[in-house]
């Protein structure tokens, strides 16, 4: 059987239009990939429904860019009739009655949903090791993490199982794993894509994202997914754009900025060299490359600010998970609703989640609010003000998307770091300000990939994609699939 799923959407589309392949053949290739998955990427499958849909597609026209092509979705997107757990025991047995808007839109465009992917429990975490199905590994080296929280989506794309997988990004959950898996990971401007049906984590930062093999595919998916949705009042009314035109015409802005503190902080010589070389190449292509002195004090504030705000928001967003209609039943007799709920939640959440809820509740207590939550809100405002000042002078921020090889799984610790490295949290800038942000492959260190990340002004998603294409051409790294023994 020809291997199709390691190809980008653009090639699959072409083959469908020319009738070299049928949607059913593509689907069978995808199903086989899922069955042979080596990284623990999957929560649930929808093969029967997918087969029916594939058979019903008789014709694919040149304009139907996505029709007949399989896709995957992180398990925090509601999918009608398919159990959706966000990789948490507390949601075991929950079968949504409706599709998230993004799922519905992709289906309407003719795409075929084949499976749901693993994640860090409730999208909290960055390692891909905390979901209830266990660790999701990196195809490039199974002893290492692929990163999270969208671990299954990243590892599936990297293995060549499908050409598109949806993810969600609250801190860096699409853009970090993309870096560790040599895939393209995009997070849209806050509000550009409807979040109806996406389980909320931290509402003020959550954005829909996705993994593809190249920037052009990403731009096509954004064109289909963007736009106002009356089911999500935070979705923007702004006019939809044809994002692929930015990529096809390589439409970009001119000034690319880097942070002095980031440049000084990169300790891995391989990553440093590739990053500096990329900046040089961009200069040669005529871009103005600008150093910006973003205050280190604010960079050091990223982690505590993110932790307090995201834990607070997630504590209230997840307060509805009471274990009554689904999830593990509380043991023994319960006198009251809150007694039952306490027991069910104790059983249903892992330690990491409980710890985050403790932080969230603590910072929201009226006695602590001023000192913790309000202070974090103020810190966020300062961080974003400074970013907006940056964007007054410069059009893009370019940073490495990871700063070391993916961590070894046996080296992970559950202890909180007391002196977090701001480089590990730099991508949260994109969520604090709601900016569009794209990670794409930059290079390999030994056999392990690392990416580069572009962040732009809000609603300049198209220009971010345009520069992504420029960089893709400069690195020559696109349509990458992990190959055994390489
Ligand atoms: N790693 C971050 C966290 O632990 C980001 C998670 C995300 O973007 N969903 O919360």
Boltz pocket constraint, residues with backbone or C-beta under 6 A from the ligand:
constraints:
  - pocket:
      binder: B
      contacts: [[A, 123], [A, 124], [A, 125], [A, 126], [A, 148], [A, 149], [A, 168], [A, 169], [A, 170], [A, 171], [A, 172], [A, 173], [A, 174], [A, 201], [A, 310]]
      max_distance: 6.0
